[in-house]
Amino acid sequence: MKTAAAFLVALAVMGCAGQSREDIFPADTSADAAACREEARRDPALRDLRHSIFIGFQAQEEALRNEIVTTQRRTYFDCMALRGHTRQGGVERVRR
């Protein structure tokens, strides 16, 4: 029961994030990008972050949402680099 409740809470927090999942990753339709997006969504580090969310403390919720997005993006770009894709130039995303 606790696991189900924690999962629902994590989903609710993720749903409240100001950024949709599609916006987290670059718009790339290649097979490598799809595999890396899936790997980023299943990163074991995310499980620990999602379990550490304390609902009701808004500053912590926001910080953890940002950390989850940062972790997913880092995993995605690391995966793409391992597959031989270089990151394109541009401006780094603003961290809040």
VOBA-1610 file (N, C-alpha, C; in pm, whole numbers, padded with zeros to 5 digits, always signed):
BEGIN
Met+00083-00120+00000Met+00000+00000+00000Met+00087+00126+00000Lys+00195+00124+00081Lys+00282+00239+00086Lys+00348+00263-00049Thr+00384+00153-00116Thr+00449+00166-00246Thr+00354+00229-00347Ala+00229+00186-00346Ala+00130+00241-00438Ala+00107+00389-00410Ala+00099+00423-00282Ala+00078+00564-00245Ala+00198+00649-00287Ala+00319+00598-00264Ala+00438+00672-00304Ala+00444+00690-00454Phe+00404+00586-00527Phe+00403+00594-00673Phe+00304+00698-00721Leu+00184+00700-00663Leu+00083+00798-00701Leu+00128+00940-00668Val+00194+00956-00555Val+00245+01087-00517Val+00351+01133-00616Ala+00441+01041-00652Ala+00546+01076-00748Ala+00485+01114-00883Leu+00383+01041-00927Leu+00316+01075-01052Leu+00249+01212-01043Ala+00188+01240-00931Ala+00122+01370-00913Ala+00223+01483-00919Val+00336+01462-00853Val+00440+01566-00853Val+00495+01584-00994Met+00520+01475-01063Met+00570+01483-01199Met+00467+01550-01290Gly+00341+01524-01266Gly+00236+01584-01346Gly+00225+01735-01325Cys+00265+01779-01209Cys+00258+01922-01178Cys+00378+01998-01230Ala+00477+01929-01278Ala+00596+01997-01327Ala+00559+02090-01441Gly+00626+02202-01448Gly+00595+02301-01551Gly+00643+02262-01689Gln+00709+02149-01699Gln+00769+02109-01824Gln+00721+01968-01857Ser+00667+01950-01977Ser+00619+01817-02014Ser+00736+01729-02051Arg+00714+01599-02053Arg+00820+01504-02087Arg+00874+01530-02227Glu+00789+01571-02318Glu+00832+01594-02455Glu+00930+01710-02463Asp+00917+01806-02372Asp+01005+01923-02373Asp+01141+01894-02309Ile+01150+01787-02233Ile+01274+01754-02163Ile+01381+01713-02262Phe+01343+01637-02364Phe+01438+01584-02460Phe+01425+01657-02594Pro+01535+01667-02669Pro+01529+01730-02801Pro+01438+01652-02896Ala+01383+01721-02993Ala+01295+01657-03091Ala+01383+01583-03192Asp+01405+01455-03169Asp+01487+01370-03255Asp+01411+01239-03273Thr+01390+01198-03396Thr+01309+01078-03421Thr+01394+00956-03455Ser+01524+00964-03435Ser+01609+00850-03467Ser+01590+00737-03366Ala+01631+00617-03406Ala+01619+00501-03318Ala+01708+00518-03195Asp+01826+00576-03213Asp+01915+00600-03099Asp+01851+00695-02998Ala+01788+00800-03047Ala+01724+00896-02958Ala+01609+00832-02880Ala+01531+00748-02948Ala+01420+00679-02880Ala+01473+00587-02771Ala+01581+00514-02801Ala+01639+00424-02701Ala+01695+00503-02583Cys+01758+00616-02611Cys+01815+00698-02503Cys+01707+00765-02419Arg+01598+00806-02482Arg+01486+00862-02405Arg+01431+00758-02309Glu+01416+00635-02356Glu+01365+00528-02270Glu+01463+00499-02157Glu+01592+00497-02188Glu+01693+00474-02085Glu+01689+00585-01980Ala+01671+00708-02024Ala+01665+00821-01931Ala+01543+00813-01841Arg+01433+00765-01893Arg+01310+00752-01813Arg+01321+00639-01711Arg+01407+00541-01738Arg+01421+00426-01648Arg+01546+00433-01563Asp+01612+00546-01558Asp+01735+00562-01481Asp+01709+00529-01334Pro+01788+00439-01276Pro+01767+00401-01134Pro+01781+00519-01037Ala+01859+00619-01073Ala+01875+00735-00985Ala+01742+00810-00968Leu+01654+00801-01067Leu+01525+00870-01058Leu+01436+00809-00951Arg+01445+00677-00935Arg+01363+00611-00833Arg+01393+00669-00696Asp+01522+00685-00665Asp+01561+00741-00535Asp+01512+00884-00520Leu+01521+00963-00626Leu+01472+01101-00620Leu+01322+01106-00597Arg+01250+01022-00669Arg+01104+01022-00655Arg+01059+00977-00517His+01134+00887-00456His+01099+00839-00322His+01134+00939-00213Ser+01217+01038-00244Ser+01257+01134-00143Ser+01169+01259-00141Ile+01066+01262-00222Ile+00978+01379-00228Ile+00891+01385-00103Phe+00890+01500-00039Phe+00805+01524+00077Phe+00695+01620+00034Ile+00576+01566+00015Ile+00464+01646-00031Ile+00423+01745+00077Gly+00398+01866+00036Gly+00356+01970+00129Gly+00464+02074+00151Phe+00584+02042+00113Phe+00696+02136+00127Phe+00733+02179-00014Gln+00670+02287-00059Gln+00676+02327-00199Gln+00817+02353-00250Ala+00902+02414-00171Ala+01038+02443-00216Ala+01114+02314-00247Gln+01094+02213-00161Gln+01161+02085-00183Gln+01102+02013-00304Glu+00972+02021-00321Glu+00907+01959-00437Glu+00963+02017-00567Glu+00973+02148-00572Glu+01024+02216-00692Glu+01169+02178-00717Ala+01250+02176-00612Ala+01392+02140-00627Ala+01405+01997-00679Leu+01325+01906-00627Leu+01333+01767-00672Leu+01281+01751-00814Arg+01178+01824-00852Arg+01130+01818-00991Arg+01242+01862-01086Asn+01311+01970-01049Asn+01421+02019-01131Asn+01535+01917-01137Glu+01563+01853-01025Glu+01668+01752-01020Glu+01632+01630-01106Ile+01505+01592-01106Ile+01459+01480-01188Ile+01477+01512-01336Val+01438+01632-01377Val+01454+01674-01516Val+01603+01678-01553Thr+01686+01733-01466Thr+01829+01742-01492Thr+01890+01602-01505Thr+01851+01511-01419Thr+01902+01374-01424Thr+01860+01306-01553Gln+01734+01322-01594Gln+01687+01261-01718Gln+01764+01317-01838Arg+01783+01446-01843Arg+01855+01507-01956Arg+02000+01462-01959Arg+02065+01457-01842Arg+02205+01413-01837Arg+02217+01269-01885Thr+02128+01183-01841Thr+02130+01042-01884Thr+02108+01032-02034Tyr+02014+01110-02086Tyr+01985+01108-02230Tyr+02109+01149-02310Phe+02170+01261-02275Phe+02285+01310-02351Phe+02407+01221-02335Asp+02425+01161-02217Asp+02535+01065-02199Asp+02514+00943-02288Cys+02391+00895-02295Cys+02358+00781-02381Cys+02384+00814-02528Met+02340+00931-02570Met+02361+00972-02709Met+02510+00983-02740Ala+02588+01033-02647Ala+02733+01045-02667Ala+02797+00907-02682Leu+02751+00811-02600Leu+02803+00674-02611Leu+02770+00611-02746Arg+02661+00654-02805Arg+02621+00601-02936Arg+02682+00680-03052Gly+02768+00776-03019Gly+02841+00848-03122Gly+02777+00977-03171His+02674+01024-03103His+02608+01149-03142His+02662+01262-03057Thr+02710+01366-03122Thr+02760+01480-03047Thr+02646+01576-03019Arg+02659+01645-02910Arg+02557+01743-02872Arg+02574+01866-02958Gln+02462+01916-03010Gln+02466+02035-03094Gln+02487+02158-03009Gly+02542+02263-03069Gly+02567+02387-02997Gly+02438+02457-02959Gly+02450+02556-02877Gly+02333+02630-02834Gly+02353+02685-02695Val+02247+02728-02637Val+02251+02787-02504Val+02209+02682-02403Glu+02281+02675-02292Glu+02246+02579-02188Glu+02114+02620-02124Arg+02032+02522-02091Arg+01902+02544-02027Arg+01922+02613-01891Val+01837+02709-01861Val+01844+02781-01734Val+01802+02689-01622Arg+01884+02682-01517Arg+01852+02598-01400Arg+01793+02687-01291Arg+01684+02643-01237Arg+01617+02722-01132Arg+01609+02646-01004
//
